[in-house]
């Protein structure tokens, strides 16, 4: 089983993305936490909701025999807390948890106690 690949991006215009991708013998999973047009600050908390400008959001995806995508929305959501944001050294840390829904199959998942401590591009 391969280690997850990690990607982290942040810019001062409010684009933030932390994503983890994992290959498990041809079945792929990914977890993405992001913002669009939302400036971050240390010790700031955000609700993970629908992916639109001005919101923070979360996604869990699985690609195996089929593609399944779970997304947060305005009624099934979670939280993101930025615990460290060091612009000079390009380090961002935080915690997250969320529930997300696969609207095609009306199924939900829950991810708890997530955390990251990464260098960003």
N, CA, C and O atoms as CSV, one atom per row, in Angstrom:
chain,resi,resn,atom,element,x,y,z
A,1,UNK,N,N,0.846,-1.171,0.000
A,1,UNK,CA,C,0.000,0.000,0.000
A,1,UNK,C,C,0.894,1.237,0.000
A,1,UNK,O,O,1.760,1.366,0.865
A,2,UNK,N,N,0.706,2.125,-0.930
A,2,UNK,CA,C,1.532,3.324,-1.062
A,2,UNK,C,C,1.101,4.385,-0.059
A,2,UNK,O,O,-0.057,4.443,0.354
A,3,UNK,N,N,2.070,5.228,0.326
A,3,UNK,CA,C,1.761,6.368,1.190
A,3,UNK,C,C,0.940,7.381,0.412
A,3,UNK,O,O,1.066,7.474,-0.809
A,4,UNK,N,N,0.098,8.144,1.106
A,4,UNK,CA,C,-0.697,9.146,0.402
A,4,UNK,C,C,0.179,10.250,-0.182
A,4,UNK,O,O,1.186,10.640,0.408
A,5,UNK,N,N,-0.219,10.741,-1.338
A,5,UNK,CA,C,0.403,11.925,-1.918
A,5,UNK,C,C,-0.328,13.131,-1.342
A,5,UNK,O,O,-1.552,13.119,-1.214
A,6,UNK,N,N,0.423,14.170,-0.995
A,6,UNK,CA,C,-0.168,15.369,-0.406
A,6,UNK,C,C,0.101,16.577,-1.288
A,6,UNK,O,O,1.165,16.698,-1.896
A,7,UNK,N,N,-0.870,17.460,-1.347
A,7,UNK,CA,C,-0.734,18.705,-2.093
A,7,UNK,C,C,-1.283,19.822,-1.214
A,7,UNK,O,O,-2.330,19.660,-0.589
A,8,UNK,N,N,-0.584,20.951,-1.162
A,8,UNK,CA,C,-1.065,22.092,-0.385
A,8,UNK,C,C,-0.769,23.375,-1.139
A,8,UNK,O,O,0.361,23.609,-1.567
A,9,UNK,N,N,-1.797,24.210,-1.301
A,9,UNK,CA,C,-1.665,25.499,-1.978
A,9,UNK,C,C,-2.342,26.570,-1.147
A,9,UNK,O,O,-3.368,26.323,-0.513
A,10,UNK,N,N,-1.765,27.760,-1.153
A,10,UNK,CA,C,-2.402,28.908,-0.511
A,10,UNK,C,C,-1.927,30.171,-1.206
A,10,UNK,O,O,-0.749,30.293,-1.540
A,11,UNK,N,N,-2.841,31.118,-1.426
A,11,UNK,CA,C,-2.438,32.425,-1.922
A,11,UNK,C,C,-3.256,33.495,-1.211
A,11,UNK,O,O,-4.293,33.208,-0.614
A,12,UNK,N,N,-2.781,34.716,-1.283
A,12,UNK,CA,C,-3.399,35.816,-0.546
A,12,UNK,C,C,-4.767,36.223,-1.103
A,12,UNK,O,O,-5.442,37.058,-0.502
A,13,UNK,N,N,-5.187,35.655,-2.229
A,13,UNK,CA,C,-6.507,35.940,-2.788
A,13,UNK,C,C,-7.600,35.040,-2.215
A,13,UNK,O,O,-8.764,35.145,-2.601
A,14,UNK,N,N,-7.216,34.151,-1.287
A,14,UNK,CA,C,-8.212,33.325,-0.631
A,14,UNK,C,C,-8.353,31.928,-1.189
A,14,UNK,O,O,-9.310,31.228,-0.859
A,15,UNK,N,N,-7.409,31.498,-2.040
A,15,UNK,CA,C,-7.435,30.122,-2.520
A,15,UNK,C,C,-6.595,29.279,-1.568
A,15,UNK,O,O,-5.406,29.547,-1.389
A,16,UNK,N,N,-7.190,28.282,-0.966
A,16,UNK,CA,C,-6.492,27.345,-0.097
A,16,UNK,C,C,-6.947,25.951,-0.476
A,16,UNK,O,O,-8.132,25.715,-0.709
A,17,UNK,N,N,-6.000,25.030,-0.537
A,17,UNK,CA,C,-6.313,23.649,-0.881
A,17,UNK,C,C,-5.318,22.735,-0.185
A,17,UNK,O,O,-4.107,22.923,-0.299
A,18,UNK,N,N,-5.823,21.758,0.528
A,18,UNK,CA,C,-4.994,20.671,1.034
A,18,UNK,C,C,-5.691,19.389,0.583
A,18,UNK,O,O,-6.875,19.184,0.849
A,19,UNK,N,N,-4.942,18.541,-0.097
A,19,UNK,CA,C,-5.530,17.326,-0.661
A,19,UNK,C,C,-4.610,16.146,-0.433
A,19,UNK,O,O,-3.386,16.267,-0.491
A,20,UNK,N,N,-5.216,15.012,-0.173
A,20,UNK,CA,C,-4.488,13.769,0.017
A,20,UNK,C,C,-5.064,12.740,-0.953
A,20,UNK,O,O,-6.277,12.545,-1.018
A,21,UNK,N,N,-4.185,12.090,-1.701
A,21,UNK,CA,C,-4.596,11.088,-2.674
A,21,UNK,C,C,-3.899,9.778,-2.333
A,21,UNK,O,O,-2.699,9.773,-2.056
A,22,UNK,N,N,-4.627,8.675,-2.347
A,22,UNK,CA,C,-4.026,7.395,-2.008
A,22,UNK,C,C,-4.468,6.314,-2.984
A,22,UNK,O,O,-5.652,6.183,-3.292
A,23,UNK,N,N,-3.491,5.536,-3.469
A,23,UNK,CA,C,-3.737,4.404,-4.361
A,23,UNK,C,C,-3.686,3.140,-3.516
A,23,UNK,O,O,-2.664,2.832,-2.903
A,24,UNK,N,N,-4.783,2.420,-3.487
A,24,UNK,CA,C,-4.867,1.174,-2.747
A,24,UNK,C,C,-5.160,0.058,-3.749
A,24,UNK,O,O,-6.306,-0.363,-3.907
A,25,UNK,N,N,-4.112,-0.413,-4.423
A,25,UNK,CA,C,-4.246,-1.488,-5.412
A,25,UNK,C,C,-5.247,-1.155,-6.515
A,25,UNK,O,O,-6.104,-1.971,-6.855
A,26,UNK,N,N,-5.130,0.050,-7.070
A,26,UNK,CA,C,-5.995,0.447,-8.177
A,26,UNK,C,C,-7.271,1.145,-7.763
A,26,UNK,O,O,-7.995,1.655,-8.618
A,27,UNK,N,N,-7.567,1.183,-6.475
A,27,UNK,CA,C,-8.702,1.945,-5.956
A,27,UNK,C,C,-8.146,3.221,-5.342
A,27,UNK,O,O,-7.242,3.164,-4.509
A,28,UNK,N,N,-8.668,4.353,-5.737
A,28,UNK,CA,C,-8.119,5.628,-5.311
A,28,UNK,C,C,-9.091,6.344,-4.381
A,28,UNK,O,O,-10.297,6.377,-4.627
A,29,UNK,N,N,-8.550,6.913,-3.315
A,29,UNK,CA,C,-9.342,7.762,-2.434
A,29,UNK,C,C,-8.684,9.132,-2.366
A,29,UNK,O,O,-7.464,9.248,-2.478
A,30,UNK,N,N,-9.492,10.162,-2.184
A,30,UNK,CA,C,-8.938,11.492,-1.976
A,30,UNK,C,C,-9.787,12.251,-0.975
A,30,UNK,O,O,-11.007,12.103,-0.913
A,31,UNK,N,N,-9.101,13.063,-0.201
A,31,UNK,CA,C,-9.747,13.971,0.745
A,31,UNK,C,C,-9.243,15.367,0.398
A,31,UNK,O,O,-8.036,15.586,0.297
A,32,UNK,N,N,-10.152,16.299,0.219
A,32,UNK,CA,C,-9.794,17.665,-0.121
A,32,UNK,C,C,-10.503,18.625,0.827
A,32,UNK,O,O,-11.709,18.519,1.050
A,33,UNK,N,N,-9.736,19.565,1.382
A,33,UNK,CA,C,-10.280,20.662,2.173
A,33,UNK,C,C,-9.841,21.928,1.460
A,33,UNK,O,O,-8.668,22.057,1.109
A,34,UNK,N,N,-10.755,22.867,1.235
A,34,UNK,CA,C,-10.364,24.049,0.497
A,34,UNK,C,C,-11.216,25.271,0.779
A,34,UNK,O,O,-12.249,25.203,1.445
A,35,UNK,N,N,-10.741,26.400,0.244
A,35,UNK,CA,C,-11.507,27.639,0.274
A,35,UNK,C,C,-11.408,28.286,-1.095
A,35,UNK,O,O,-10.491,28.007,-1.868
A,36,UNK,N,N,-12.349,29.139,-1.376
A,36,UNK,CA,C,-12.351,29.913,-2.612
A,36,UNK,C,C,-12.748,31.337,-2.243
A,36,UNK,O,O,-13.854,31.573,-1.757
A,37,UNK,N,N,-11.848,32.279,-2.475
A,37,UNK,CA,C,-12.108,33.694,-2.183
A,37,UNK,C,C,-12.399,33.923,-0.701
A,37,UNK,O,O,-13.317,34.659,-0.340
A,38,UNK,N,N,-11.597,33.276,0.150
A,38,UNK,CA,C,-11.782,33.372,1.599
A,38,UNK,C,C,-10.404,33.503,2.234
A,38,UNK,O,O,-9.651,32.531,2.290
A,39,UNK,N,N,-10.072,34.696,2.711
A,39,UNK,CA,C,-8.755,34.941,3.291
A,39,UNK,C,C,-8.665,34.261,4.651
A,39,UNK,O,O,-9.578,34.367,5.471
A,40,UNK,N,N,-7.551,33.558,4.884
A,40,UNK,CA,C,-7.356,32.803,6.115
A,40,UNK,C,C,-6.538,33.602,7.127
A,40,UNK,O,O,-5.774,34.498,6.767
A,41,UNK,N,N,-6.717,33.256,8.394
A,41,UNK,CA,C,-5.929,33.836,9.474
A,41,UNK,C,C,-5.732,32.774,10.550
A,41,UNK,O,O,-6.541,31.858,10.697
A,42,UNK,N,N,-4.648,32.915,11.294
A,42,UNK,CA,C,-4.349,31.980,12.373
A,42,UNK,C,C,-5.456,32.011,13.419
A,42,UNK,O,O,-6.031,33.061,13.707
A,43,UNK,N,N,-5.745,30.837,13.985
A,43,UNK,CA,C,-6.779,30.652,15.025
A,43,UNK,C,C,-8.173,31.022,14.534
A,43,UNK,O,O,-9.032,31.405,15.329
A,44,UNK,N,N,-8.396,30.912,13.248
A,44,UNK,CA,C,-9.704,31.209,12.684
A,44,UNK,C,C,-10.419,29.908,12.355
A,44,UNK,O,O,-9.803,28.964,11.860
A,45,UNK,N,N,-11.714,29.855,12.627
A,45,UNK,CA,C,-12.524,28.665,12.343
A,45,UNK,C,C,-13.506,28.977,11.219
A,45,UNK,O,O,-14.030,30.086,11.115
A,46,UNK,N,N,-13.741,27.969,10.383
A,46,UNK,CA,C,-14.657,28.093,9.252
A,46,UNK,C,C,-15.604,26.908,9.243
A,46,UNK,O,O,-15.222,25.798,9.614
A,47,UNK,N,N,-16.825,27.137,8.824
A,47,UNK,CA,C,-17.753,26.042,8.585
A,47,UNK,C,C,-17.503,25.536,7.171
A,47,UNK,O,O,-17.401,26.329,6.235
A,48,UNK,N,N,-17.404,24.221,7.011
A,48,UNK,CA,C,-17.240,23.595,5.694
A,48,UNK,C,C,-18.630,23.401,5.105
A,48,UNK,O,O,-19.443,22.654,5.651
A,49,UNK,N,N,-18.904,24.073,3.991
A,49,UNK,CA,C,-20.243,24.082,3.404
A,49,UNK,C,C,-20.166,23.793,1.912
A,49,UNK,O,O,-19.269,23.086,1.455
A,50,UNK,N,N,-21.110,24.342,1.158
A,50,UNK,CA,C,-21.166,24.186,-0.291
A,50,UNK,C,C,-19.959,24.860,-0.935
A,50,UNK,O,O,-19.525,25.922,-0.488
A,51,UNK,N,N,-19.417,24.245,-1.985
A,51,UNK,CA,C,-18.243,24.797,-2.674
A,51,UNK,C,C,-18.676,25.919,-3.614
A,51,UNK,O,O,-19.033,25.679,-4.767
A,52,UNK,N,N,-18.638,27.139,-3.103
A,52,UNK,CA,C,-18.903,28.356,-3.871
A,52,UNK,C,C,-17.936,29.431,-3.371
A,52,UNK,O,O,-17.426,29.315,-2.257
A,53,UNK,N,N,-17.670,30.473,-4.163
A,53,UNK,CA,C,-16.783,31.542,-3.699
A,53,UNK,C,C,-17.252,32.114,-2.360
A,53,UNK,O,O,-18.438,32.376,-2.158
A,54,UNK,N,N,-16.290,32.299,-1.451
A,54,UNK,CA,C,-16.601,32.831,-0.130
A,54,UNK,C,C,-16.817,31.763,0.931
A,54,UNK,O,O,-17.017,32.089,2.101
A,55,UNK,N,N,-16.780,30.497,0.543
A,55,UNK,CA,C,-16.981,29.391,1.487
A,55,UNK,C,C,-15.732,28.529,1.617
A,55,UNK,O,O,-14.858,28.531,0.751
A,56,UNK,N,N,-15.673,27.802,2.707
A,56,UNK,CA,C,-14.752,26.681,2.865
A,56,UNK,C,C,-15.577,25.420,2.592
A,56,UNK,O,O,-16.782,25.400,2.843
A,57,UNK,N,N,-14.929,24.368,2.080
A,57,UNK,CA,C,-15.650,23.149,1.699
A,57,UNK,C,C,-14.765,21.929,1.929
A,57,UNK,O,O,-13.560,22.047,2.149
A,58,UNK,N,N,-15.392,20.757,1.873
A,58,UNK,CA,C,-14.650,19.499,1.968
A,58,UNK,C,C,-15.232,18.500,0.983
A,58,UNK,O,O,-16.414,18.540,0.643
A,59,UNK,N,N,-14.341,17.582,0.526
A,59,UNK,CA,C,-14.744,16.542,-0.421
A,59,UNK,C,C,-14.023,15.249,-0.071
A,59,UNK,O,O,-12.846,15.260,0.289
A,60,UNK,N,N,-14.735,14.144,-0.181
A,60,UNK,CA,C,-14.143,12.817,-0.081
A,60,UNK,C,C,-14.524,12.077,-1.350
A,60,UNK,O,O,-15.702,12.027,-1.705
A,61,UNK,N,N,-13.558,11.505,-2.033
A,61,UNK,CA,C,-13.857,10.795,-3.269
A,61,UNK,C,C,-13.262,9.402,-3.269
A,61,UNK,O,O,-12.243,9.145,-2.627
A,62,UNK,N,N,-13.906,8.513,-3.992
A,62,UNK,CA,C,-13.440,7.134,-4.151
A,62,UNK,C,C,-13.595,6.749,-5.613
A,62,UNK,O,O,-14.665,6.919,-6.198
A,63,UNK,N,N,-12.519,6.229,-6.200
A,63,UNK,CA,C,-12.573,5.717,-7.570
A,63,UNK,C,C,-12.123,4.268,-7.522
A,63,UNK,O,O,-10.969,3.974,-7.211
A,64,UNK,N,N,-13.027,3.385,-7.826
A,64,UNK,CA,C,-12.753,1.951,-7.877
A,64,UNK,C,C,-13.526,1.398,-9.052
A,64,UNK,O,O,-13.273,1.774,-10.197
A,65,UNK,N,N,-14.474,0.499,-8.780
A,65,UNK,CA,C,-15.345,0.015,-9.833
A,65,UNK,C,C,-16.267,1.118,-10.335
A,65,UNK,O,O,-16.791,1.046,-11.446
A,66,UNK,N,N,-16.459,2.148,-9.496
A,66,UNK,CA,C,-17.266,3.310,-9.864
A,66,UNK,C,C,-16.645,4.541,-9.204
A,66,UNK,O,O,-15.716,4.427,-8.404
A,67,UNK,N,N,-17.162,5.698,-9.542
A,67,UNK,CA,C,-16.693,6.946,-8.943
A,67,UNK,C,C,-17.760,7.432,-7.974
A,67,UNK,O,O,-18.925,7.584,-8.344
A,68,UNK,N,N,-17.357,7.674,-6.734
A,68,UNK,CA,C,-18.276,8.167,-5.717
A,68,UNK,C,C,-17.665,9.425,-5.127
A,68,UNK,O,O,-16.504,9.419,-4.717
A,69,UNK,N,N,-18.439,10.507,-5.079
A,69,UNK,CA,C,-17.955,11.773,-4.534
A,69,UNK,C,C,-18.911,12.257,-3.450
A,69,UNK,O,O,-20.113,12.401,-3.674
A,70,UNK,N,N,-18.352,12.501,-2.280
A,70,UNK,CA,C,-19.099,13.050,-1.149
A,70,UNK,C,C,-18.658,14.486,-0.956
A,70,UNK,O,O,-17.459,14.763,-0.924
A,71,UNK,N,N,-19.605,15.409,-0.826
A,71,UNK,CA,C,-19.303,16.832,-0.659
A,71,UNK,C,C,-20.063,17.397,0.531
A,71,UNK,O,O,-21.180,16.975,0.830
A,72,UNK,N,N,-19.440,18.361,1.208
A,72,UNK,CA,C,-20.180,19.111,2.211
A,72,UNK,C,C,-21.141,20.047,1.486
A,72,UNK,O,O,-20.941,20.379,0.317
A,73,UNK,N,N,-22.182,20.467,2.191
A,73,UNK,CA,C,-23.104,21.453,1.639
A,73,UNK,C,C,-23.623,22.316,2.789
A,73,UNK,O,O,-23.119,22.220,3.908
A,74,UNK,N,N,-24.602,23.138,2.529
A,74,UNK,CA,C,-25.074,24.053,3.567
A,74,UNK,C,C,-25.799,23.353,4.717
A,74,UNK,O,O,-25.922,23.935,5.795
A,75,UNK,N,N,-26.281,22.134,4.524
A,75,UNK,CA,C,-26.974,21.430,5.607
A,75,UNK,C,C,-26.179,20.241,6.148
A,75,UNK,O,O,-26.416,19.824,7.281
A,76,UNK,N,N,-25.260,19.693,5.389
A,76,UNK,CA,C,-24.385,18.606,5.838
A,76,UNK,C,C,-22.969,19.155,5.743
A,76,UNK,O,O,-22.415,19.273,4.651
A,77,UNK,N,N,-22.382,19.493,6.897
A,77,UNK,CA,C,-21.167,20.297,6.875
A,77,UNK,C,C,-20.145,19.809,7.897
A,77,UNK,O,O,-20.229,18.684,8.390
A,78,UNK,N,N,-19.203,20.655,8.199
A,78,UNK,CA,C,-18.154,20.349,9.159
A,78,UNK,C,C,-17.423,21.611,9.539
A,78,UNK,O,O,-17.937,22.717,9.371
A,79,UNK,N,N,-16.193,21.438,10.063
A,79,UNK,CA,C,-15.430,22.610,10.488
A,79,UNK,C,C,-13.959,22.476,10.110
A,79,UNK,O,O,-13.412,21.377,10.021
A,80,UNK,N,N,-13.344,23.624,9.892
A,80,UNK,CA,C,-11.926,23.766,9.609
A,80,UNK,C,C,-11.406,24.852,10.532
A,80,UNK,O,O,-11.985,25.936,10.601
A,81,UNK,N,N,-10.310,24.572,11.250
A,81,UNK,CA,C,-9.660,25.573,12.084
A,81,UNK,C,C,-8.209,25.705,11.644
A,81,UNK,O,O,-7.468,24.722,11.628
A,82,UNK,N,N,-7.809,26.908,11.292
A,82,UNK,CA,C,-6.419,27.178,10.942
A,82,UNK,C,C,-5.683,27.469,12.247
A,82,UNK,O,O,-5.962,28.472,12.903
A,83,UNK,N,N,-4.755,26.607,12.625
A,83,UNK,CA,C,-4.038,26.765,13.888
A,83,UNK,C,C,-2.713,27.493,13.715
A,83,UNK,O,O,-2.210,28.089,14.668
A,84,UNK,N,N,-2.137,27.455,12.510
A,84,UNK,CA,C,-0.895,28.170,12.229
A,84,UNK,C,C,-0.905,28.599,10.770
A,84,UNK,O,O,-1.260,27.819,9.886
A,85,UNK,N,N,-0.515,29.838,10.526
A,85,UNK,CA,C,-0.357,30.339,9.164
A,85,UNK,C,C,0.889,31.225,9.154
A,85,UNK,O,O,0.857,32.372,9.600
A,86,UNK,N,N,1.968,30.677,8.645
A,86,UNK,CA,C,3.262,31.357,8.583
A,86,UNK,C,C,3.553,31.652,7.111
A,86,UNK,O,O,4.049,30.794,6.379
A,87,UNK,N,N,3.238,32.877,6.692
A,87,UNK,CA,C,3.398,33.270,5.293
A,87,UNK,C,C,4.875,33.281,4.900
A,87,UNK,O,O,5.218,32.862,3.794
A,88,UNK,N,N,5.745,33.748,5.779
A,88,UNK,CA,C,7.178,33.848,5.475
A,88,UNK,C,C,7.791,32.496,5.162
A,88,UNK,O,O,8.512,32.349,4.175
A,89,UNK,N,N,7.507,31.502,6.005
A,89,UNK,CA,C,8.070,30.156,5.825
A,89,UNK,C,C,7.153,29.212,5.063
A,89,UNK,O,O,7.478,28.041,4.865
A,90,UNK,N,N,5.990,29.736,4.630
A,90,UNK,CA,C,5.017,28.968,3.845
A,90,UNK,C,C,4.594,27.673,4.547
A,90,UNK,O,O,4.683,26.582,3.984
A,91,UNK,N,N,4.132,27.826,5.794
A,91,UNK,CA,C,3.648,26.695,6.589
A,91,UNK,C,C,2.209,26.983,7.003
A,91,UNK,O,O,1.886,28.090,7.433
A,92,UNK,N,N,1.360,25.984,6.870
A,92,UNK,CA,C,-0.025,26.094,7.326
A,92,UNK,C,C,-0.386,24.819,8.083
A,92,UNK,O,O,-0.053,23.713,7.657
A,93,UNK,N,N,-1.066,24.991,9.205
A,93,UNK,CA,C,-1.503,23.861,10.030
A,93,UNK,C,C,-2.964,24.059,10.377
A,93,UNK,O,O,-3.453,25.186,10.451
A,94,UNK,N,N,-3.646,22.964,10.586
A,94,UNK,CA,C,-5.042,23.067,10.983
A,94,UNK,C,C,-5.660,21.737,11.327
A,94,UNK,O,O,-5.037,20.683,11.197
A,95,UNK,N,N,-6.896,21.809,11.767
A,95,UNK,CA,C,-7.678,20.622,12.083
A,95,UNK,C,C,-9.011,20.710,11.338
A,95,UNK,O,O,-9.472,21.794,10.983
A,96,UNK,N,N,-9.616,19.544,11.110
A,96,UNK,CA,C,-10.901,19.536,10.424
A,96,UNK,C,C,-11.695,18.281,10.789
A,96,UNK,O,O,-11.144,17.275,11.236
A,97,UNK,N,N,-12.978,18.377,10.586
A,97,UNK,CA,C,-13.893,17.232,10.642
A,97,UNK,C,C,-15.094,17.601,9.791
A,97,UNK,O,O,-15.440,18.775,9.656
A,98,UNK,N,N,-15.720,16.591,9.223
A,98,UNK,CA,C,-16.898,16.906,8.414
A,98,UNK,C,C,-17.744,15.671,8.139
A,98,UNK,O,O,-17.276,14.534,8.192
A,99,UNK,N,N,-19.005,15.946,7.843
A,99,UNK,CA,C,-19.923,14.989,7.239
A,99,UNK,C,C,-20.112,15.456,5.814
A,99,UNK,O,O,-20.120,16.658,5.548
A,100,UNK,N,N,-20.264,14.522,4.897
A,100,UNK,CA,C,-20.459,14.870,3.493
A,100,UNK,C,C,-21.446,13.890,2.877
A,100,UNK,O,O,-21.623,12.776,3.369
A,101,UNK,N,N,-22.081,14.312,1.806
A,101,UNK,CA,C,-23.124,13.500,1.180
A,101,UNK,C,C,-22.788,13.208,-0.281
A,101,UNK,O,O,-22.284,14.062,-1.010
A,102,UNK,N,N,-23.084,11.982,-0.676
A,102,UNK,CA,C,-23.076,11.580,-2.089
A,102,UNK,C,C,-24.520,11.726,-2.539
A,102,UNK,O,O,-25.347,10.858,-2.259
A,103,UNK,N,N,-24.831,12.808,-3.229
A,103,UNK,CA,C,-26.223,13.084,-3.583
A,103,UNK,C,C,-26.783,12.082,-4.586
A,103,UNK,O,O,-27.997,11.891,-4.647
A,104,UNK,N,N,-25.923,11.441,-5.372
A,104,UNK,CA,C,-26.400,10.457,-6.347
A,104,UNK,C,C,-26.988,9.234,-5.658
A,104,UNK,O,O,-27.929,8.625,-6.167
A,105,UNK,N,N,-26.434,8.871,-4.496
A,105,UNK,CA,C,-26.907,7.674,-3.782
A,105,UNK,C,C,-27.507,7.993,-2.418
A,105,UNK,O,O,-27.895,7.086,-1.682
A,106,UNK,N,N,-27.584,9.277,-2.078
A,106,UNK,CA,C,-28.123,9.731,-0.803
A,106,UNK,C,C,-27.456,9.038,0.392
A,106,UNK,O,O,-28.125,8.635,1.343
A,107,UNK,N,N,-26.119,8.906,0.325
A,107,UNK,CA,C,-25.353,8.322,1.421
A,107,UNK,C,C,-24.443,9.386,2.010
A,107,UNK,O,O,-23.978,10.280,1.303
A,108,UNK,N,N,-24.193,9.284,3.307
A,108,UNK,CA,C,-23.294,10.229,3.961
A,108,UNK,C,C,-22.111,9.490,4.586
A,108,UNK,O,O,-22.191,8.303,4.906
A,109,UNK,N,N,-21.024,10.221,4.748
A,109,UNK,CA,C,-19.856,9.720,5.455
A,109,UNK,C,C,-19.468,10.778,6.486
A,109,UNK,O,O,-19.899,11.928,6.405
A,110,UNK,N,N,-18.652,10.373,7.453
A,110,UNK,CA,C,-18.152,11.307,8.456
A,110,UNK,C,C,-16.662,11.086,8.644
A,110,UNK,O,O,-16.219,9.957,8.853
A,111,UNK,N,N,-15.897,12.150,8.571
A,111,UNK,CA,C,-14.463,12.122,8.856
A,111,UNK,C,C,-14.238,12.940,10.113
A,111,UNK,O,O,-14.721,14.067,10.223
A,112,UNK,N,N,-13.504,12.375,11.063
A,112,UNK,CA,C,-13.281,13.057,12.334
A,112,UNK,C,C,-11.795,13.151,12.635
A,112,UNK,O,O,-10.991,12.371,12.125
A,113,UNK,N,N,-11.448,14.113,13.465
A,113,UNK,CA,C,-10.093,14.299,13.987
A,113,UNK,C,C,-9.035,14.420,12.894
A,113,UNK,O,O,-7.934,13.890,13.042
A,114,UNK,N,N,-9.353,15.111,11.796
A,114,UNK,CA,C,-8.377,15.341,10.734
A,114,UNK,C,C,-7.445,16.477,11.106
A,114,UNK,O,O,-7.840,17.424,11.787
A,115,UNK,N,N,-6.199,16.374,10.652
A,115,UNK,CA,C,-5.239,17.450,10.896
A,115,UNK,C,C,-4.216,17.505,9.775
A,115,UNK,O,O,-3.994,16.513,9.079
A,116,UNK,N,N,-3.592,18.666,9.600
A,116,UNK,CA,C,-2.522,18.835,8.613
A,116,UNK,C,C,-1.516,19.837,9.160
A,116,UNK,O,O,-1.852,20.717,9.952
A,117,UNK,N,N,-0.289,19.679,8.721
A,117,UNK,CA,C,0.821,20.569,9.066
A,117,UNK,C,C,1.766,20.498,7.860
A,117,UNK,O,O,2.615,19.610,7.781
A,118,UNK,N,N,1.611,21.439,6.924
A,118,UNK,CA,C,2.249,21.318,5.618
A,118,UNK,C,C,2.907,22.613,5.154
A,118,UNK,O,O,2.564,23.703,5.612
A,119,UNK,N,N,3.849,22.472,4.248
A,119,UNK,CA,C,4.387,23.612,3.500
A,119,UNK,C,C,3.476,23.815,2.289
A,119,UNK,O,O,3.014,22.843,1.691
A,120,UNK,N,N,3.221,25.054,1.934
A,120,UNK,CA,C,2.366,25.315,0.767
A,120,UNK,C,C,3.163,25.984,-0.339
A,120,UNK,O,O,4.220,26.570,-0.105
A,121,UNK,N,N,2.620,25.881,-1.571
A,121,UNK,CA,C,3.223,26.502,-2.757
A,121,UNK,C,C,2.730,27.931,-2.848
A,121,UNK,O,O,3.105,28.655,-3.769
